[in-house]
Amino acid sequence: MRLINLSDNTGQIRVEFAGCNMKCPYCVHIRQPKEEYSIEDVVDLAKRSESKDVYLGGAEPTLQKDLLPLMEELHAAGKSILLKSNGMKPDVLEKALPFVKGFVIEIKAPLDDIPAVMELTGMSEERSTKYVALLRESLDIAKQKWLRVWIRVIPEFINADTVARILPDIEEASEVMLYQFMSNPDFDLPFKGHDMPTPQWDEVRKLGEMLLEKVQKVRLVGDGGKLVLENN
């Protein structure tokens, strides 16, 4: 397996995979150096660790041919697995259901806005259209377990108008996380002229309050810190 990071220093084992089937222009992960690891390397670390939770993320885990065997072994070792994905391989998410506690799936823009999806993913119109169909399928699969929908708030693409169009697709998700673009330089490259945290924290909060129309919990992450909004 090609990984960009393997760590256990936050009470959670993090396995960050290299490689992606998208070319998002703001993505740090697809440009990071990678190293080869075996299933045994990861499972041995997990078994030695007191951490119960394992996060499988990075660029795109579902591309790894050893992902399912890894999850099976981690599950057998008593670990609780959270799998992040861009949603392009619903067949892998379906096979992961017996082994995972839940999923994290990113929505980049309203799924009816193919030009926006093209710009954000670096993919052709044909491939972007196919991706949207696959993402809808992946969301339906993921809602069978705990699901966090992850949204990177780039103002040109995520704002009050576009969030209203995203709402039907996030219904029945367990929670949504809004991440303020460029609030952590380890996560983003400058894009669309943005090289500082954007939009303003108050705007991120307003978008979070909009999302409470369809979900019970919204997590906000940015230069304003971390905040959880919940329906009463």
BELBELNOR-V544812 format. One record per pair of residues at least 4 apart in sequence whose C-alpha atoms are under 8 Angstrom apart, sorted by the first residue. I is the first residue (numbers start at 1). J is the second residue. D is the distance in Angstrom with one decimal. If there is no record, write none. Layout:
# BELBELNOR-V544812
I;J;D / I;J;D
This chain:
# BELBELNOR-V544812
1;17;7.7 / 1;36;5.6 / 1;37;5.1 / 1;38;5.8 / 1;39;7.3 / 1;64;6.7 / 1;66;6.8 / 2;17;6.1 / 2;18;5.5 / 2;19;7.8 / 2;34;6.0 / 2;35;5.5 / 2;36;4.7 / 2;37;6.2 / 3;15;7.2 / 3;16;5.6 / 3;17;4.3 / 3;18;5.0 / 3;34;5.3 / 3;35;5.5 / 3;36;6.4 / 3;37;6.8 / 4;16;5.5 / 4;17;5.8 / 4;18;5.5 / 4;29;7.7 / 4;32;6.5 / 4;33;6.1 / 4;34;4.5 / 4;35;6.4 / 4;58;7.3 / 5;14;7.5 / 5;15;6.1 / 5;16;5.0 / 5;17;7.2 / 5;34;7.7 / 5;58;8.0 / 6;13;7.5 / 6;14;5.7 / 6;15;4.8 / 6;16;6.3 / 6;42;7.8 / 7;13;5.7 / 7;14;5.3 / 7;15;6.8 / 8;12;5.7 / 8;13;4.4 / 8;14;6.3 / 8;49;7.5 / 8;51;7.6 / 9;13;7.4 / 11;50;8.0 / 11;51;5.3 / 11;52;8.0 / 11;53;7.6 / 12;51;5.5 / 12;52;7.0 / 12;53;5.2 / 12;54;5.8 / 12;55;7.0 / 13;46;7.0 / 13;51;6.6 / 13;52;7.9 / 13;53;6.3 / 13;54;4.7 / 13;55;6.2 / 14;54;5.9 / 14;55;4.9 / 14;56;6.2 / 14;57;7.4 / 15;42;7.9 / 15;54;7.5 / 15;55;6.1 / 15;56;4.9 / 15;57;6.2 / 15;58;7.3 / 16;56;6.2 / 16;57;4.8 / 16;58;3.9 / 16;59;7.1 / 16;61;7.8 / 17;56;7.5 / 17;57;6.1 / 17;58;4.8 / 17;59;5.8 / 17;60;6.4 / 17;61;5.5 / 17;64;8.0 / 18;29;7.1 / 18;30;6.7 / 18;32;7.9 / 18;34;6.3 / 18;58;6.4 / 18;59;5.5 / 18;60;6.9 / 18;61;7.6 / 19;30;6.1 / 19;59;5.9 / 19;60;6.2 / 19;63;7.4 / 20;30;6.7 / 20;59;5.5 / 20;60;5.0 / 20;63;7.1 / 21;60;7.4 / 21;63;7.8 / 22;121;5.5 / 22;122;6.5 / 22;123;6.7 / 23;27;7.7 / 23;30;7.8 / 23;121;5.3 / 23;122;4.9 / 23;123;7.0 / 24;119;7.9 / 24;120;5.5 / 24;121;4.2 / 24;122;5.4 / 25;120;6.9 / 25;121;7.1 / 25;122;6.8 / 25;189;7.6 / 25;191;7.2 / 26;188;5.5 / 26;189;4.5 / 26;190;6.3 / 26;191;5.8 / 27;31;7.6 / 27;187;7.1 / 27;188;5.7 / 27;189;6.2 / 28;32;6.6 / 28;186;7.1 / 28;187;5.9 / 28;188;5.6 / 28;189;6.2 / 29;58;6.4 / 29;59;5.5 / 29;187;7.7 / 30;59;6.2 / 37;41;6.1 / 37;42;7.4 / 38;42;6.8 / 39;43;6.1 / 39;66;7.3 / 39;69;7.9 / 39;70;5.8 / 40;44;5.7 / 41;45;6.4 / 42;46;6.2 / 43;47;6.1 / 43;70;7.5 / 43;73;7.0 / 43;74;6.3 / 44;48;6.3 / 45;49;6.2 / 46;50;8.0 / 46;51;7.5 / 46;74;7.4 / 46;79;7.8 / 47;77;6.8 / 52;78;7.4 / 52;79;5.0 / 52;80;5.9 / 53;79;5.9 / 53;80;4.8 / 53;81;6.0 / 53;82;7.6 / 54;79;6.6 / 54;80;6.0 / 54;81;4.8 / 54;82;6.2 / 55;81;6.0 / 55;82;4.9 / 55;83;6.2 / 55;84;7.7 / 56;61;6.7 / 56;81;7.3 / 56;82;6.2 / 56;83;4.9 / 56;84;6.1 / 57;61;6.0 / 57;83;6.4 / 57;84;5.0 / 57;85;7.2 / 58;84;8.0 / 60;84;7.6 / 60;85;5.9 / 60;86;6.8 / 61;67;6.9 / 61;83;7.8 / 61;84;7.2 / 61;85;6.6 / 62;67;6.7 / 62;85;6.8 / 62;89;6.7 / 62;92;6.3 / 62;93;7.8 / 63;67;7.9 / 66;70;6.0 / 67;71;6.2 / 68;72;6.1 / 68;92;8.0 / 68;95;7.6 / 68;96;6.7 / 69;73;6.3 / 70;74;6.2 / 71;75;5.9 / 71;81;7.5 / 71;96;7.6 / 71;99;6.2 / 71;100;7.7 / 72;76;6.1 / 72;99;6.2 / 73;77;6.2 / 74;78;6.6 / 74;79;5.6 / 74;80;8.0 / 74;81;7.7 / 75;79;5.2 / 75;80;6.7 / 75;81;7.3 / 75;99;5.7 / 75;100;7.6 / 80;100;6.7 / 80;101;5.9 / 81;99;7.1 / 81;100;4.8 / 81;101;5.4 / 81;102;7.0 / 82;100;5.9 / 82;101;5.8 / 82;102;5.1 / 82;103;5.4 / 82;104;7.1 / 83;100;7.0 / 83;102;6.5 / 83;103;4.8 / 83;104;6.1 / 84;103;5.6 / 84;104;4.3 / 84;105;5.8 / 85;103;7.5 / 85;104;6.3 / 85;105;5.1 / 85;106;7.0 / 86;105;5.6 / 86;106;5.5 / 86;107;7.7 / 86;135;7.4 / 87;105;6.4 / 87;106;7.6 / 87;131;7.8 / 87;134;6.5 / 87;135;4.6 / 87;136;7.9 / 87;138;5.3 / 87;139;7.3 / 88;131;5.8 / 88;134;5.4 / 88;135;5.8 / 88;138;7.4 / 89;93;6.8 / 89;134;6.9 / 89;138;7.3 / 90;94;6.1 / 90;134;6.5 / 90;135;7.4 / 90;137;6.3 / 90;138;4.7 / 90;141;7.4 / 91;95;6.4 / 92;96;6.2 / 93;97;6.4 / 93;138;6.9 / 93;141;7.0 / 93;142;7.2 / 94;141;6.4 / 96;100;6.3 / 97;145;7.6 / 101;145;6.7 / 101;146;6.6 / 102;142;7.2 / 102;145;5.2 / 102;146;4.4 / 102;147;5.6 / 103;142;6.1 / 103;145;7.3 / 103;146;6.4 / 103;147;5.0 / 103;148;6.3 / 104;147;5.9 / 104;148;4.8 / 104;149;5.8 / 104;150;6.6 / 105;139;7.5 / 105;147;7.5 / 105;148;6.5 / 105;149;5.1 / 105;150;5.9 / 106;149;5.7 / 106;150;4.5 / 106;151;5.8 / 107;149;6.8 / 107;150;6.3 / 107;151;5.5 / 107;152;8.0 / 108;117;7.0 / 108;120;7.1 / 108;151;6.2 / 108;152;6.7 / 108;157;7.8 / 108;158;8.0 / 109;113;7.0 / 109;116;6.6 / 109;117;6.3 / 109;157;5.8 / 109;158;6.4 / 109;162;7.2 / 109;166;7.5 / 110;162;6.1 / 110;163;7.4 / 110;165;5.9 / 110;166;5.2 / 111;117;7.6 / 111;132;6.1 / 111;166;7.2 / 113;117;6.4 / 114;118;6.1 / 114;125;6.9 / 114;128;6.5 / 114;129;6.5 / 115;119;6.3 / 115;125;7.4 / 116;120;6.1 / 116;157;7.0 / 117;121;6.0 / 117;123;7.9 / 117;128;6.3 / 118;122;5.5 / 118;123;5.2 / 118;124;6.1 / 118;125;6.3 / 118;128;5.9 / 119;123;7.4 / 121;128;7.9 / 123;127;6.0 / 123;128;5.9 / 124;128;5.9 / 125;129;6.1 / 126;130;6.4 / 127;131;6.1 / 128;132;6.3 / 129;133;6.7 / 130;134;6.3 / 131;135;5.9 / 132;136;6.3 / 133;137;6.5 / 134;138;6.1 / 135;139;6.1 / 136;140;6.4 / 136;169;7.7 / 137;141;6.4 / 138;142;6.0 / 139;143;6.1 / 140;144;7.2 / 141;145;8.0 / 142;146;7.2 / 142;147;6.1 / 143;147;5.8 / 143;172;6.7 / 143;173;6.1 / 143;174;7.9 / 146;173;7.4 / 146;174;5.8 / 147;173;5.3 / 147;174;5.1 / 147;175;6.6 / 148;173;6.4 / 148;174;5.9 / 148;175;4.9 / 148;176;5.3 / 148;177;6.8 / 149;170;7.1 / 149;173;6.9 / 149;175;6.4 / 149;176;4.7 / 149;177;6.2 / 150;176;5.9 / 150;177;4.9 / 150;178;6.3 / 150;179;7.6 / 151;176;7.4 / 151;177;6.1 / 151;178;5.0 / 151;179;6.2 / 152;158;7.7 / 152;178;6.1 / 152;179;4.9 / 152;180;6.3 / 152;181;6.0 / 153;157;7.4 / 153;158;5.3 / 153;159;7.6 / 153;178;6.5 / 153;179;5.8 / 153;180;5.2 / 153;181;5.4 / 153;198;7.7 / 153;199;7.4 / 153;204;7.6 / 154;158;5.6 / 154;180;7.4 / 154;181;5.6 / 154;198;7.1 / 154;199;7.3 / 155;159;5.7 / 155;198;7.1 / 155;199;6.1 / 157;162;6.9 / 158;162;5.7 / 158;163;6.2 / 159;163;5.9 / 159;207;7.0 / 160;164;6.4 / 160;207;6.3 / 160;210;7.9 / 161;165;7.0 / 162;166;6.3 / 163;167;6.2 / 163;207;7.2 / 163;210;7.6 / 163;211;7.5 / 164;210;7.7 / 166;170;6.8 / 167;171;6.5 / 167;211;6.8 / 167;213;7.9 / 167;214;6.5 / 168;214;7.7 / 170;214;7.0 / 170;215;7.4 / 171;214;5.2 / 171;215;6.3 / 172;214;7.3 / 172;215;6.6 / 173;215;6.4 / 174;215;6.7 / 174;216;7.0 / 174;217;7.1 / 175;215;6.1 / 175;216;6.5 / 175;217;4.8 / 175;218;5.6 / 175;219;7.5 / 176;211;7.8 / 176;215;7.4 / 176;217;6.6 / 176;218;4.8 / 176;219;6.2 / 177;218;5.7 / 177;219;4.5 / 177;220;5.9 / 177;221;7.4 / 178;204;7.3 / 178;208;7.1 / 178;218;7.4 / 178;219;6.2 / 178;220;5.0 / 178;221;6.3 / 179;183;7.9 / 179;220;6.2 / 179;221;4.9 / 179;222;6.0 / 180;197;6.4 / 180;198;6.0 / 180;199;6.8 / 180;201;7.6 / 180;204;6.9 / 180;220;7.8 / 180;221;6.3 / 180;222;4.9 / 180;223;7.5 / 181;188;7.3 / 181;196;8.0 / 181;197;5.7 / 181;198;5.5 / 181;199;7.4 / 181;222;7.7 / 182;187;7.4 / 182;188;5.7 / 182;189;7.4 / 182;190;7.2 / 182;194;7.4 / 182;195;6.4 / 182;196;5.5 / 182;197;4.5 / 182;198;6.6 / 183;196;6.9 / 183;197;4.5 / 183;198;7.4 / 183;222;5.2 / 183;223;5.5 / 184;188;6.9 / 184;197;7.9 / 184;222;7.5 / 185;189;7.0 / 189;195;7.7 / 190;194;5.4 / 190;195;4.8 / 191;195;7.1 / 194;198;7.1 / 197;222;7.5 / 197;223;6.8 / 199;203;6.3 / 199;204;6.7 / 200;204;6.6 / 201;205;6.3 / 201;222;7.2 / 201;223;7.1 / 201;224;5.9 / 202;206;6.3 / 203;207;6.3 / 204;208;6.3 / 204;220;7.3 / 205;209;6.3 / 205;220;7.1 / 206;210;6.4 / 207;211;6.4 / 208;212;6.7 / 208;218;6.0 / 208;219;7.7 / 208;220;7.2 / 208;229;7.3 / 209;213;7.6 / 209;218;7.9 / 209;229;7.3 / 211;215;6.3 / 211;218;7.2 / 212;216;5.9 / 212;217;6.7 / 212;218;6.9 / 212;229;7.9 / 212;230;7.1 / 212;231;6.6 / 216;230;5.6 / 216;231;5.3 / 217;228;7.0 / 217;229;5.7 / 217;230;4.5 / 217;231;6.7 / 218;228;5.8 / 218;229;5.1 / 218;230;6.4 / 219;226;7.2 / 219;227;5.8 / 219;228;4.6 / 219;229;6.3 / 220;225;7.9 / 220;226;5.5 / 220;227;5.0 / 220;228;6.2 / 220;229;7.9 / 221;225;5.9 / 221;226;4.7 / 221;227;6.7 / 222;226;6.6
